[in-house]
Amino acid sequence: MGSWLQIRIIERIRGVGIRKRIWLTISIISFGTIMTAIGLTYFLYENFYVDNQKESLLHQGENLVEEYYASHGADAFEARLRWTNANTKAETIHLKDPRQLNEDLPFQVNGTSFISKQQLEQLQTNQTVTIIKAHPALDQDILAIIHPLMEEGVLTGAIFSYLPLEQVYAPFESIRVIIMGILLTLIILVVWIGKSMTDRLLHPLKTMEAISEQMARGDFSKRITLKGKDEIGSLAQSFNTLSSSLQEVENKRREFLQNVSHELRTPLSYVHGYTEALLDQKVRDEEERERYVTIIHQEVQRMNRLVNDLLDLAQLEGESYPMQQAPIPFAQLVRDVAERFQLRASKEHKRLTLTVDDEIIVKGDSDRLDQVVSNLLDNAFHYTGENGTIDIALQRKEGEVSLSISDSGEGIPPKDVHRIMERFYRVNKARTRSNGGVGLGLAIVQQIVQRHSGTIHIDSTLGLGTTLEVILPLYLLEE
């Protein structure tokens, strides 16, 4: 039963909102603090002020007892007794007959004896008795101290000092008003602080909730404006960073779809137009027909390359492509790729130079690294004019491998250098389909290099050319 009740309470608490939880916590803490303060105040008053009154009565009675024994109950004692009653709040009575202790003191009221049999026995053994109890005649509690008067070991009388507790607690009434005022002020202060703290905690959370709903609908433009270096401020900053990242992803997605549709629309329009012309038999010249078929074939190849590049990029970005890791004679790989481009260099009247360190070995996927060198060389050929020069250099550099491919082309504007690795990005937006790719080659290169724990650096000067440097870890053969 107890476990079931605990589970139900936990479930109910979990179902309560954050605002209610905070207020519940503040209320419990405030109530506990206030009750503790009240209890502590009464405890301290009871233990200090009331005890002080007890000590005062005890000291007062002891002085009278000393005076009684010193003067043997003569006039000096009676004078001291009158002086004590006149100058203190307590009332002190000299009982000359012990039998009076069985009556209601200090007033003569019939009924039960004011002191118990046990207390009377204590007086008879010369022990002082302290009593706090209701007095029937006064209809209130009193604090009484009884000092025994002994003669030759026999109880002959007593000094009875008493003080109504109403007088003891009277000074506390004014303090109680002050305490209640302070507690009321504290409650108001706690409520104000709780509201301020709750609003401060929940406002950014409510804002995040509203912005997240807009993000779910595809709007990533909203941000949280919150100044602060605490946990809530850090959370808001992280949320803004998330919004910016999602907005960037969304922008790239839209740009990607636009670029893909644009790249596919052009060849598809060519294929559609030329196939319609062939099907309608509008082309009767065999040479013209062959030219149309050639164009259709070229556009199909272009779309095939685009699809293959997109698949490659998707695999590389998603890390789903199995990347081989094996020692590769990188110098030989670079030579083989350069050899394949020699024919193209001759046809386009461009000079291709090669400088390699034949001892260089790297660890990685040979097919993918071949693709890196091929894409970089293809990019350099595209941007190098007739009679231009393309230089390939492979060397060791500070314990790493440096592959640099430089061209003598037009160079890249500084504002475009940091973007040329993006998908579909072209420095010259007016490049024709005949002399430009689809803009995925360098993006693929970057992904492959990163998968090989490498980096790419770009150095370009307008009018002088561009150098792309690939840095890879050097593989050292074990002796």
C-alpha positions, 0 to 999 in steps of 0.5 A: 500500500505504501509503495503504491501511494509513493508511486502515485505521488511520484507520478502526480509530481511528474505530471505537474508543470515546471512553474507549479514545481518551482512554486511547490518547492518555494512554498515548502521551503518557505513554510519550513523556514518560517515554522523553524524560525517561529519554533526557534524564537519560542525555544530561545525565549523559553530557554533564555528569558523564562529560565532567567526569570527562574534564576531571578526568583531562585536568587531572590529566595536564596537571599531571603533565606540567608537573611532569615537565618542571619536575623533568626526571623526578626524584624530585619528579615521582615523588612527585607521581605517587604522591600523585595515585594515592593521592588520586584514583579514577583510576590514573596510570602513567608510561611511560618507554618509548614501546614500552610503548604497543604493549602492553595497558596498564595490565596486561601482556596479550598480544594486540592493542595497546590503542591504534591506529596512528593514536592512536600517530601523534597521540602522536608529534605531541605530541597528547593521546589520549582512549580509551573502549574495553573493556580485555581484562584488566579485562573492562570499558570504561575511560576513558583519557587519554594525555599524550605526553612529548616531548624535542626533538620525539621521543616519549620516554614518556607519562603514562597515566591511566585510570578504569574506566567502572564507577566513572564510572557508579556514582554514576548507579546510585543516581540511577537508582533515584530516577528509576525511583521517580519514573517509577513515581510519575508512571505511577500519577499519570497513570493516576489523572488519566487515570481521573478525567479520563475519568470526568469527561468520559464520565459526563455523556456517558453520562448524556446518552445514557441521557436521550436514549434516554428522550427518544426514548421520549417522556419529557422530564422528566430533567435532567443535574445537573452543576456546572461552567463548562467545555465539558462544563458548557455542553454539559450546560446546553444539553442541559437547555435542549433537554430543557426545550424539547422537554418544553414542545413536547410539553406544548403538543402534548398540550394542543393535541390535547386542546383540538382534540378538546374543541372538535370533540367538542362540536359533533360531539355536537350535530350527531350528536344533532340529526341522529339526532332528525331522521332518526328523525323524532322531531321532527314540529313544523316550527318545532322541525325548523327550530330543529334544522337551524339548530343543526346549521348553526351547529355546522358553521360553528363547526367550519369556523372552527376548521379554518380558524383551525388551518390559518391558524395552522399556515401562519403558524407554519411560515412557509409562507404567502406574506406580501405586502409592499406599502405600505398606507394603514393608517388607511383599513384600520382605518376600514374594519374599524371600519365593519364592526363599527358594526352589531354595536356598535349591536345589542349596545348598545356604543359604538365610537370611532375616532381615527386619523392618516390619514397613516399607511402601513405595509408588509405584507399588507393581508388579514392586517393586516385579520385582525389588526384584526378579531380584536382588535375581535372579542375586545374585543366579547366581553369588553365588556358592554352599554353598554360602550365600545371605543376604537380609536386609530391614531397615530405613536409614536417613529417607529413605528405604534401601534394600540391597542384598549381595552375597558371590560370586566372586565380580565384577572388578572395571572397570565393576562396573559402567556398570553392569546396562547397557543392555546386559552387562555381567561381564563374557562374557564367561557365558553360556546360562545355567547359565546366563540370557540375561543381561536385569534384572539389566537394568529393575531394574534401570528403575523401581527404578528411576521411584520410585524416588529411586537410586541404589548403588553397592559395590563389592570386588573381592573374597568377593562378591557384595552388591546392595543397593536400596534406596527408599523414606519412606512413612509416614502414616498420624496420 
